Amino acid sequence: MAIAPHPLIYDWNHDAVAAGPSRPVAMLDDETLRDGLQSPSVRNPTIDEKIDILHHMDALGIDTADIGLPGAGPRVARDVERLARAIADGRLKIRANCAARTMVADIAPIAEIQQRTGIPIEVGAFIGSSPIRQYAEGWTLDFLQKTTEDALGFAAKEGLTVMYVTEDTTRADPGSLRRLFTTAIRAGATRLCVADTVGHATPNGAKAVVGFVKALVDELGVDVEIDWHGHRDRGFGVASSIAALEAGATRLHGAALGIGERCGNTSIDLLMVNLVMMGYRDNDLSTLPAYAEAVARACDVRIAPNYPVVGADAFRTATGVHAAAVVKAFRKNDRALMDAVYAAVPASLVGRQQEIEVGPMSGRSNVIFWLESRGLPSTDEVVDRVFAAAKASNRTLTHEQVQSIVGGDAKAAA
């Protein structure tokens, strides 16, 4: 069920999902621990940090997680095995998958880890598909088809489920995709992943290519699901993911904070918020900030203050007119009104609250609310002092600065 806007808001979006059996299913695959770590700017977390992040994913109800590419070397393979065991030991609901080039050498380590741990692991077998990639690599379509048959045949013999990923799908021609996807389905793939590898697709493009793949699956009469793997090079990550869902994709990929190669993957945190607000998912997102902070800390990534929903400034204002409206809503003892009057996302949805600060653009109501909400004196003299300091400043005052200005009165209140 979509989150209804405040009764006083006229919603022009009209994008809530209709109830009933035709309602799309929006599963999520978290790529933070694999594709996200391909960012040249992140720190590779320790295995304990990876396990902690995995627990955060599980708490958010994320369906599956890419826990690594074991074919990349012994260290990655060890971490993948530890993560698989962590799922079993913690009795987590999240399910594991692993990336692999579409070749036996990459799939074999996944089969071995599955056998040793007893944890089912889906293989995300990827292979280049676009003409530009074929030309650059010197591949022929015959070679790609034979490689697909051999690798997926091996995976099937090893008892692995396969998601077949055509890299650069959004720039591949229909003929190549038809041939490769048909081959993969016949070789046992249970999922086909449309990959917007370089973030090329617009929402219209995402709908078109996913619609093409869905029509092919329907034509073949097989029970095969469609994934969407997006990047945000053009800033369309979340929008294209939702477009792909509406066109027939049933699982969407992303990474925390949008980390990943170049400009990064679709931001799975923002995707989750929008899917819940639109009614595609029904998750408790109160732990979303903790998940983002855990990834930021483990990967040494800074969360920009103005990053939506989980950034420090997402529900914070020091502007007089805006703050006055929020304060008035607070005075009416209406949390929903306070959340909605100057925000598109309810702060309470993600376990946060509206914050009023004091700065050069503030009004006296900012100062009074700031002091009262902290149990500090709000006499005319104190308010005048803080207000004058704010107007003389070139930025928002810190909590320490305000308390220092309050001076002895603040100490007495403490």
N, C-alpha and C positions, 0 to 999 in steps of 0.2 A: 504494500500500500504506500502510495506517495505521501510525503509529508505535506500536509495542507498549509498554504500560506496563512498568515494572520487574517482574520475576517475583514479587516479594514484595507487589505491589499488586493487590488484587482490584478490577477495574474495573466499577463499576456502570453506567457510561455505555452500554456496548453499542451504540455508534454508529459503529463502524468500517464502512467501505464494503465491500460484498462484491465480490470480484473477478469478472471476466467481462465479456461484451459489454454487459450491462445497467448497468454501472457509470456513474453520472452523470459528465458532463464539467463541470468547474468552470473556465470561463474568467474572466479578470478584466479589468475596464475601469477604468483609473485616472483619476479626475476631479479630481485635485489641482490641475492647471493651468487648470481652468475653473471647475467648481462650487465647488471648494475655495477659490478666490480670491474668491468672493462673500461670504466672511465679512467683516463690517464691522470686524473687529479685526486682520486680517492686512495685512502689507505686500506690495504687488505686486512680485514678484521682477524683477530685470533679465533681459534675454533670455539672458545668459550663465548666470545662475543657473537659469533654466528649462531650458536645454539640459543642464546638469549633473544636474538632477533627472530629466530624461528618460533619461539614461544610467543612473542608479540604478534606475529602473523596469525598464529593459531587463536589467540585471544580475540582477534578481530574477525574471526570466521572466514579467513581467506581459504579457498578450497585446496589449492595446490601451490607448491613452491619448487622452483628450479634450484636444486641444491648444489649444482656445479657441473663441470665438464671433466669427468675423470680421465679422459684421454689426454688432457693437458699435462699430465705428469703425476708422479707418486704423491706429492704433497696435496694436490687437489683431490686425488683419489682417497687419501686418508681422511681428509675433511669431509668428503661426501659420505664415507662410511660412518664417521662419527655422527653426522647429522641424521643419517638414516636410523642409527641406533637411538638417537635422542628422541625421535618420533615414537619409537617403540617404548623406550624407558619412561617417557613422559605421558604415554597413552594419548598422544595428540591426535586430533581429528584431521589435521592437514595431511595431504598426501604428497608424495615426493615424485619429482621427475628430474631427469638429467639431460643436459644437452650433449649432442654427439654429432660429429660430422657423419655424413651418410657413408660410413665405411666400417667394416668389421672390426678394425683395430680400435676404434673409439667405442663401439657398442659392447665389445667383449668385457671391458672392465665394469661396465654397468651390470651386466649379467652376473658377474662374479660377486659384486657387492650385494645384489639382490639375493643370491644364493646363501651368502654368509650371514646376512642379517635377517632374512626372512621377511623383509619389508618390500612390498611391491613398488617397483620404480618404473615409471613411464619414461620411454626414450623420446626425446625431442630431436629427431634426426633431421639435420638441416643440410640443404644443398642449393647452390646458386641456380637461379632459373631464368633471369632476364637475358635478352640478347647481348646487352652491353657487358654483362658479367661473363657470358659464354665466350665472347670475343676476347676479352681481356685475359681469361684463363686458358684459352685455346681448347675449350671443350666443344664437343658436338652433342646434339640432343640424343643421339644413339648412345654415347658414352654415359650421359646422365641417366638414361633409362636403365642401362645395364647395371650401373652402380647402385641405383635404387633397388632393383630386383635382388641383387646379391646381398646388400646390407639388410634390407627388411626381411628377406628370407631367413637370414641368420638370426635376426631378432626374434622372429616367430618361433624358430626351433628352440631358442633359449627361454621361451615363455615370457617374453617381454611385450608389453603393449606399446604401440608406436604412435606418436604424433609426427606426421611428416610435414616438415617446414620447408617451403620453397623461399629461400632468401630472395629479397628484392621482387616479391610477387607483384607489387604495385607498379612495377615498370616492365613486367613480363608480358609477352603477347599471348592471346587466348590459345593459339595452337600449342605452344610449349606447355602451358599450364594444363590444358586438357590431357595431353599425353603423359605428363609427369604425375598428375594427380590420379589418373586412371590406373597407371602402373602401380602407384603406391597403394591404392585401394585393393587391387588384385593381389598385392603382396602381403596384405594383412593390416595396413594402417587403419586405426579406428578414429583418428582425428587428422584433419588437414589444417595446417596453420598458414593463414595469409599474413605474410610478413612485410610490413612497411619499413624495410631495413634502413633506409636513409631518410625517413620522414618525408617522403615525397607526396603522400596522398593528402588531398583535401577531404572533407567529409563526403562530398559528392563522389570522389574517386573511391573512397572506402566502401560506400554503398554499392557502387558499380561492380567492383572486383569481387566483393563478398557475394553479391547477387549472382554473379557468373558462376562462382564455385558452388553455391547452393543449388543452382539450376542443374549443374553437372551431377551433383550427388543425387538429386531427385531423379534425373534421367537414368542414372545407373541403378536406382532402386535399392540403395544400400543404407545401412544404419551407421552413418559416419558423421561426426560432429565437426564444426568449424571453429577454429580459434582465430583471434586477431592479435597480432604483435605489432605495436606501434612505437614510433619514435617521434620526437618533438622538434625536429630541425626547423620546421616552418611554424611551430607553435600550435599545431592542430592535434596534439596527442590525445587529449581527453575528448575533444569534439569528434575526431575521426573514430575513436573507439566506440563511442555511443552510436555513431552512424553505422558502424560495422555490426553492432548488436542488433540494431533495428532492421538490418538487411539479412540477418540470419546467423551471425556468429553467436556461439553460446558460451564461449570463454574468452575473456579479455586479459591481456598481459600488461604488466607495468612494473615499475620499481619505485621504492620509497624515495620521495623528494625528486623524482625524475632523474636519478643518477644513471649514468651509463655512457657509452661511447659518444663522442662528439657532444651534441647538445642534450643527450640522454634519452631515456625511455619515457613512455607515457607515465605521468606521476600517478602511481596507484592510490596514493592517499587522496588526491583530489578526485580521481575517478570514483573511489568508494563513496565519497561525500555526495557526488552528483547522482550516482546510481541509487543511493538510499533516498535522497530527496525526490528523485523522479519515480521511485516505486519499483525499481528493478531488483533491489535487494532490501532485506530487512535485518540490518545488523546493528548491534550496539557499538557505536563509534567513540565511546567515552575514553577508550585507551589509545585513540589515534595519535594524540600528541606525544604520548610516551613512546609509541612505536617510532615516530619520526625522530624524536630525540635520541633514541637508542641507536638508530642507523647513523644519524649525524655524528654522534660521539664515536661510534665504532669505526666509521669510515673517514673521520676527520673532515666532515663536510659542514660548512656554515649554512644555517637556515637563514635566508635573507629576512630582515624584519617584516618586509611587506609580502612575504610568501603567503598565499591564501591559506586560510583556516588554521595552520599550525605555526605561522610566523608570529613573532612577538607583537607586531602591530595589527594583527588581523582583527582584533576586537577592541582596539585601543584608540582613543581619540583625545586630542587636547584642544580641538577647535571649539570655540565658544558656542556657536549656534548648534552644532551637532551634539556636543556634550549636554547642552541645556535640554534638548529633546529627550536624550537618554535618561537624564536625571528626572525629568518630569514623568517619564514612564515608570521609573523606579518609585517615585512618590505615590503613584497610583497603585503600587503593590501588584504590578502586572509584569511577571517575568517574560511572558511571551511578547508583550508589547515592547519591553526593554530590549529584547533580542532582535526585534524586527524593525524598529523605527529607523535605524541607520545601519542595517546589516542585511545582506542577502542570505547568509547562512546563520542559523540560530547557534549562538555560542554554546548553549546547553547541549546541542547535538554531539559535540565533541568534548564535553566535560569542561568547558571554559566559561568565562563570564565577561560581560562588557567591563572595560576599564576606562576610567576617566583620569586624565593626566592634566598637568598645569604647565602652560608654556606661553610664548608671546602672542598666540592667537586665541588664548583662553578668555573666558568671561569670569566674573566673580562667582557664578554658580559652580564653575569647575573647582575653584578653590574651596568653597564651602563644602561641597560634596566630598572632595578629597580628604579634608580634615575630619569631617563628621564620620566618614566610613572607617577611619582609623582611630576613632575615639580621641581625637586631638581637639583642643579648644578652637572654636570658630567665632571668636568675638570679632567685632568690627575692626579693632586694632590689629589683630593677628591676620585677618583676611586682607586688610589693606597692605600690610607688609609683604605678604606672599604675592599678592596681586601686582604690586609695584615691581617686585623682583622679577616676576614672570614677564612683564611687559618690557623690562630692560634687558632681558636675556635674548640670545639669538637661537635658542633651542629649548626643547622641553626640559623642565627642571627634573633632576633626579630625586628619588625619595629622600636621600640623604640631604640634599640641598634644601628641600622644603622643611624638613625637620630641623635643620640648622637655623633656618630663618625664623621658625616658630620659637626656637630657643628655649628659654626657661619654662615657658608655658607647656611645651611638649614634654619636658623632663618631669614637670609636676604631674602631668596627666599619666605618664608612664608609672 
